[in-house]
Amino acid sequence: MTNHPNMAGKGWVAMMKLLLVRAGTLLIILNAALIPLSGCGVMKDKPAIQDLSLVLAGMDGSDGVSFEGEAALLLSGKVVPESSLYYGGKLADHNKVSLYSMLPDKGRPKKAAAGAGVRDLEQSSGKAPIYYTRLVKEDGEWGIRMAAAEAQQTGPLEALNPLRQLEELQSLEKTVTEETGSGRGTRVLRIELTAEEAGRQLSAELERGMQAIRPEAGGSAGAAAGKSAEVLEARRVLWEQKQAELQQRLNQASIRSVYYLKVDPKRNLPTRLTWKRTAAYPGSAGTVTEETYITRVDFYGYE
């Protein structure tokens, strides 16, 4: 019996929806409580951009570090429940990163060993989505490396690689200032991208995500699995429709992207990176829709 294209492509559509939720249909975001409250005072008059370069160089020279973080999307100030994601990982051998999703912290010791996150997932009995991704940096780019048997474990984690996020800060057009009131023994750098750079950054991220699920990319696999030409054509049409919708919203959106980098001044190494990106675009009935993506990640156990 021939499957209807809408039914046969249901799994692919679900994956598309995951991308769009993860990208906030326009971008991705997290709990407003994560934004550092320090720094309401006057900014220090010093070359904070040089401080940022020193910190990024220190991170680049590290052979290993563990991290734990969380991310979520806010729509008009309210968290989208299905968008919340807790994750952890570890940098090893200078250029290898493992990323995995974690269960919400319910009495779990802070800064647990990186391997504990994987064990928590194995013991969750399917109560939460389990994602696990391995990344390797080659020729200056981070890419996924996995065995075929691990393919089912991949998920929305690659974009949350904090090492890549820090590296990007070096080349992005931005304004860097140091905030006061960050507490003894710590410093907080505030990095705000220009409006144009924030738009380019988001556009590039969404384009990478859309290309990853482009129907042509899996055409041969689909044919091998017995997918009909009708199903493949339905997928292509849906992809083009969503691509056009994303581009239209991007063109209409006002985007702001701000990072807060908490630093250990003795070692010039990051201890926390918080990122808030907000997009406002025309909604229905003349209203303005605002989506905010926030991530926070803590670093510890430098090697």
N, C-alpha and C positions, 0 to 999 in steps of 0.2 A: 504494500500500500504506500502511496506517495505522501510524504509529510507536507503539510502546508508550510510555506516558507516562514510564516510568523512563528509557528510552533517549533520548526526545526532550528530556527535561529535564536530560540529563547535564551540558551546559555550564553551566546555571544552578546545578546542585548543586555543580559545581566552584567556581563563584564564591562560593557560600555557604560552602564549606569554607575558601576563602581568607580570608573575613571572620572565620570562627571561629578559624582558626590565628592570624590577625593580631591578633585580640582575645584570644588564648590560650584560646579557648572560654569564657573568662571575662575575660581581659585579655591585654595584650601585654607582651613583656619582652626583656632583653639580657644580655651577658656580664658576670659579676660583677667581672671585672678592671677594668671601667670606673669603678667607684665610687672616688671620691677617698679616698686613705688618710690624708690630712692631717686634723687636727682631733681627734686622740684626747685632747688635753689639755683644760684647763678652758676653758669658754666665756668670752669677754670680757663684762664687765658694761657694756653700752652699748646704745642703742636701735637694734638692727640692723634693725628694721622700717622705720625712717626711711632707713637706708642702702639698703634694697631699693627704696623708693619713688624715691629719687634715681636709682638705676641704671635702673629701668624707665622713668623720665621721659627719661633720656638716650637710651635705646634708641628710645623713641617719637619723639624728635626727630631721629633719623638718617634721611637720605634714602636711603642704600644701605648694604648690607653683604653679604659673601659668607659662606657657611658650609658645613661638611662634617660629617657625622655617621654614626652607625651604631646599629642597634637589633636586638634579638633577644629571644627567649623562652626562659626556663629553666623546666624542669619537674623538680621535686625536685632542684634544683641542677645539672641537666645541660642544656646548650644544645640546643634543638630545631633541627637543622640547617637545615630549610627555612624557619625563621623569621628567620634572619639577613639583614639588609638594610643595605647601605651607600648613602648618599644625599648629595646636595649641593644647593646652590641659591644664589639671590641675591635680595636685596630691592632693588628699583629704584623710583625716583620715589615713595618713601615708602609706597606702598600696593600695590605689585605684587610678587608673589613667584613665582619659578620654582623648581620642585622636580624633581629627576631621580634615578633610581637610578644607582649606580656599581658598578664591579667592585671586588673586594677590593684593597686597596693592596698591590701587588707591585712595589716600586721606584718607584712614582709619586711625584713630588716633593710634599712636604707643601704644603698651602695653594696648590694649583694654581688657575689662573684658573677662574672659574665656567664658562666656555664649554668648558674642557678636559674636564669631566665628560661633556658631551653628545657630544663627539668620541670619547671612549673608548667610549661606548655604541654609536655608529655603526660603530665598528671591531671590535666584539665578535663579529660574525657569528652572532648568535643564541645565544651560549654562556651567556648569563644573561638573566633577564627584564628587559625594558626598560620603564621607566615614566617618564612625563614629564607634569607637571601644572602649569598656570598658575593662580594664585590672585590675586584682586583684593579689596581691602578696601573695602566700600561700606556706609555707615550703621553702621559699627562692627563689621561681620561679614565674615569671610573666606569667599569663595565661589569655585568653579571657573569659569574662563572659558576656553573653547576653541572652535576651529573644528570643524565636523563631521568633517573629515578626520583630526583628531587623536584622535578618540574611542577608537581602539584602543590608544592609548598610555597611557591612564589606569591607575592602580594604587593600591596601598595607601600613598599618600604624603600625602594631605591632612592626616591626623591627626598627621604628623610636622612640620608647619609650626612652626618654633621661635619665630616671631614671635607666633603665637597662644598658644603655651605660656607665653611670658613675660608676655603681656598678662593671661592668666588668673590669674597669681600675685597680681595686685593685689587681686582681689576674693575669692579663696578664703579660707576660715577656716583659719588656720595659726599656727604658732609659728616665729619667725625668730630665729636666733642666729648669731653670727660665730665661726668656728672659728680656733683658734690653730694655729701650725705650718704655715701655708699658703705660706710662702716670702716672701722679700723682693720688694717691688714688686707683690704680688698679695694679694687677700683672698678668702676663701671664705665665703659665706653659706649656712647650712643652713636650709632651709624644709621643715617637716613639716606636712602637712595633718592636721586633726583626723580621727578615725576616721569620723565622720559625713560630713565633707566628701569624704574619699577615696572613700567608698561612693557618694555622689551624683555625683561626677565620673565614676567608672567607669560607673555606670548610664546617665548621659547620653550618654557616648561610644558604648556598645553600642547604645543606642536609636537614635542617629543612623545607625549602621552598618546596623542591621537595617531601618530605614525606607528606606534607600537601595536595598535589594534587595527591598523588599516587592513581591510579584507584581503588585498592582494598579497600582504605579507604572509598570510596563512593559506593562500590559494592552493598550493600543491598538497598541503596536509589535508585540507578540506576535501579535495578531490579524492585523495587516497582513502579517506574515511567514508566515501560514498555520498558526499554532499552533492545535491543536484545543482545544475546551473541556475535554476530558479532561486534556490536558497542563497547562493553566492551573490546573485544580482540584488536580492533583497538586502543583504548585508551591506553591499556597496552603496546602495541608495540611502540606507539609514546613516551610514558613516558620513557621507557627503552632506546630509541634512544637518547632523550634529556639528560637523566642522563649520558649516556656514553660520549656524546659530552662535557658536563660540566666537567666531570672528566678528560677528555683528555686535555682540555684547562687549568684546574687547574694544572695538572702535568707539563705543559710547561710554566706556567706563572711565572713572577718575580713580587712579590707583596710588596708594601710599604704602611704602614699605620701610619699616624701622626695625633695626636690630639693637639689642642690648647685650654687650659682651662683658661678663664679670671676669676679672683677671686676678690671679695671684701675682702681686707685684714683685715678690722676691724671686720667683722663677720665670716671670713673664710667660705664663701659661694660662689658657682659658680654664675657668671652673664652671661657667654656665653661659649658655647662649640662648637668648630668647628672641624670637622673631615674630613680629606682628605685621601682617599685610592686610590692608583693607581696600575693597573695591566698591565704589558706589556707581550705580547705573540706573537708567530710567526703568521703572516698574510699570505695573498696570495702573490704569486710571490716573496717570500723571504723577504717581508717587515715585519715590526714589528707594530702590532696594540696596541695602548695604550688607556685604558679606565680609567677614573677617576671618583670616587664617592665622592661628598662633601656634607656635611650637616652642617647647622649652626642653633643653637637654643639659644634663649635668655631667661633667667629666671628672674622672678620678682614676687613681692607680696608674699614673704615668710611668713609663719604662724608658 
